[in-house]
């Protein structure tokens, strides 16, 4: 296999690898959340990630963005997609919202993205077709079935308040706006330096919030493991892949991949924590996969006769 074929295979595998890595987010939260307040954990995650990226950039002699405008656009996306999205999800779960409801709220992202593209003069690249609309609706119905058990049989600690709903909605709008903003304004550049700038902006916003938290951090094996995977897997791996996918793909197709995250998380929770998987969950997984396939499938081009 030559280098071009290997590169092509890697590009085709990117969406699947991204979904698998991103799906571990709730698993990390389950391990790390009981031992650290959300913004303190995320602040350290950003700091460690910046350190790792900086070494990588120095060794590989990666170029940094060239203009002030590039830094500004990357900073905005970093605040939205790191500080806003992750901070909102973690704060909502920490404030008592069940993972099922938080996943469902954030799961509106592909629909919001499609609505925005349909009502704001989307280009032919990003225009949402009828087939993709059908896929978005099917995918969301599948997502609802996947999280249904957690919605109807949550623990006694799961409760909905104005505070945690606001945090979850903040996460939803942050990831949606961040995706659209990056696709529109961020010029293609090296993913390592771009991600580092985004993380620096996220850290600037998150650090003051972490200083306001009073809960003590309990360093133990679970927290160290959660932190290590958050940095190496989710940030250096997952966030970098998301950046590349947004640059390469149409916004609606990329965001529809988020539908696959809760089903993959459910399968991981079944394997790691013996959480039951019901027939309804399996039906939801199949429906979600069908919906996403309708969104991301490239339409066949008819040959001229």
N, C-alpha and C positions, 0 to 999 in steps of 0.2 A: 504493500500500500504506500503510495507516494504522499508527500506532505499535503498537497491540495486535497486529496481524498480524505486524509486524516482530519484536516481542518473542516471539511464539509460535514463529516460525520459528527464532529464535536458541535458544530452549529446546530445540527438537527437534534442532538441530545440535550442541548441547553435547557429547553423548557422542562423536560422531565427531571433533570438534575436540580433545577431551581425549585420545583415543587417539592421534591423530596427534602431538600435542605430547609426550605421555608416552613415546611410542615412541622419541623422540630421545635418551632418557637414556643408553642404551648407546652411541649414536653420540658423545655428548659425552664419555663415559668413555673411549672409544677415542682421542679427540683429546687429552684432558687428563690421563689417568692416567699416561702415561709421564713427565710433566714436573712432577708435584707429588704429595706424599703425600696420602692420602685425606682425613684429618681437617683438614689445613691448607686443602685446596681447599674442603671443605664449610664450614669456619668462615668463610672469606672470602666464599663464596657467600651464606651467611646474613647476614653483615654488609652486603654490598652490597645485598642484597634489602631489608633493613630500612631502609637509607638511601633507596632508591627508593620504597618504600611510604610512608615518612614524608613525603616531599615530596608524593606523591599525596594523602595524607590531609590535609595542611595546605592544599593548594590547593583540594581539594574540600570542605573543612570536614566531614570524616567524623567521626562520633561514635565514641568509644572504648567498650569494655564498661563497664557501670555498677557492677557489684558485684565484690567480692573473689572470690566463688564463680565468676563467669564467667571471671575471669583464671585461676583455678586450673584449671578444666576445659580451657580453651584451652591452658594451659601443658602439661598432661598430654598432650593430643593432639599438641602440637608436638614434645615429646620423643619420643613414639612414632613419629609419621608422618614426621618430618624427621630428627631425630638417630638414632633407632633403625633405621628402614628404610633411609634413604640411607647412613648410616654403615655398616650391616651389609653392604649390597650392595657398596659401594665397597671396604670393607676385605677382603671375601671375594675379589673379583676381583684386588685388589692383592696378596693373599697367594697367588695362583696358581690360583685356581679359574677354570675356563673360563666364558665367558658363557652357554654352553648349559646347564650344570648349575646355575648360579646362577639363571638364568631359570626352570628347571624347579622348583627348590626354592621360590622365591618364588611360582611359579604354583600352589602348593597353597592360596593365600589364599582363593579363592572356595569351595573345598571346606571349609576350616576354618570359614569364616564360616557356611556352610550348616549344618554339624554343630552349631555353637554355637547357632544360631537354632532348630534342630530339637530340641535337648535342654534349652533353658532358657526354655521357655514364650514363644516368639515371639508377637507380636501378629499380627492378621490381615494387617496391612500388610507385615510382614516374614516371614511364614510361608512356608516353601519347599515348593512343590507338587511332585507327582510329575513333571510336565513339566519343571519347573526342575531337579530332580535329574538327569533324563536329559540336559538341556542342560549341566549342570556336568560330568557324566562325559564326554560327547562333546567338550566344550571342552577338558578336560584331555588326552584322547587326542589331539586335534588339536595341542595344545601340545607333547606328547611327540614327535609326528612332525615338527613344525617345528624343534625343537632336536636332532633325532636325529643329524644329520650332525655337529654340534659335539660331541655326546656320544660318538660312536664314532670321530670323526676329528679330535679336538682336537690342538692343537700340542704339541710336546714340553714346553712350559712349563706346560701345563695339568695340574694334579695336585690330588688331594684329601688334605687333612690335617685333623686334629681342629680346628685353629685356624680354617681358612677355612670348614669346615662349620658350626662354631659361629657365625661371623659371619653366614652365609647364613640359618641358622635364627633368629638374632636378628632379622634383617630381616623374615623371614616372620611371626613372632609379633608384631613391633612394628606392622607395617602392618595386620595382622588386628585386633589389640586396639585400635589407634588408630581404625580405621574404626567398630568396634562402640561404642567409648567416645564418639566424637563424635556418632554417631547417637543415643545414649542420653542423654548429659548436656549437650552443647553447645547452648545456645539460639540460635535464628537471630539473627544480627547482621551488620553490614557485613563483607563478606569481606575488605576491605583491612585494617581494624583487627584483625580476628580472625587473619588470616594473619601480621600483624606480631607479635602477641603470641606466636603459635606459634613463629615464627622466633627471637624473643628467648629463649624457653625452650630451643630447640634449640642456640642459640649458647652459652648458659651451660653446657650439657652438653658440647658439642663442643670449645670453646676449650681446656680443660685437656688433652684428649687430643691436640690439635694441638701443644701445647707439648712433649709427650713425643716427638714425631717428630723424627728426626735428618736425614732426607732433605732436601736443599736444593730450593727451588722454582726452576724454570728458566722465567723469563718469556720467552715467544716468541709468535709469531702464533697458533699452534695453541692454546696455553693461554689467551691473551686471548680468542680466539673461543669456546672452550669455556666460559669464565667468563661472557662476555656472554650467550650463549644460556641458560646455566644460570640466570642471574638473570632475564633478561627473558622468556624463553620458558617454561622449566620451572617456576620459582618463581612469578613474577608471573602467568603464564598458566596452566600446568598445575596447580599446587597450588591456585590459586584456583578453577579449574573443579572439581577434585576435592572441595573444600570445599562448593561449591554443589550438586554432584551428590549428595553424601551427605545434605545437608539436604533435598533434594527427593525422592530416590528411596529405595526399599527397599534394605537393605544387600546382600542377595544379588544383586540386579540390578546394582547399582553395581559391586561387586567383580568380577562376571563380566566386566566390560569389560577387566579386567587380562589376561584370556586373549588379547585381540586385540593386546596390546602386542608380544610376541615375533614374531608374523607380520608386523606392520607394520615392526618393526625389521629383519627379514630382507629385506623388500623394499627398505628404505632402504639396507641394507648392500650389496645387489646393485647398486643404482643408484650409490652413492657409492664403494664399494670393490671393485666387480666380484666380490663373493662369489657363488659359484654357487648357483642355485636349482634343486633337483631336483624330479622328479615327486612324491617323497615329501613335500617341503616344500609344494608346491602342494596336495596332498591334505590335509595338515595344516591349511593355511590355510582350505580349504573346510570341513573338519570343525569347526574352531574357530568359524568364522563361523556355522555351523548351530547349534552348541551355545549360543553367546551369544544367538542369535535366539530360541531356546526359553526362555532365562532371562528376557530383557527384554521379550518380547512380552506385551502386555496381553491377557488372556483376553477373549473376546467375551461380552458379557452378553446372555443370551436375553431377547427381548421377551416380556412376559406375553401369554398368549393369551386 
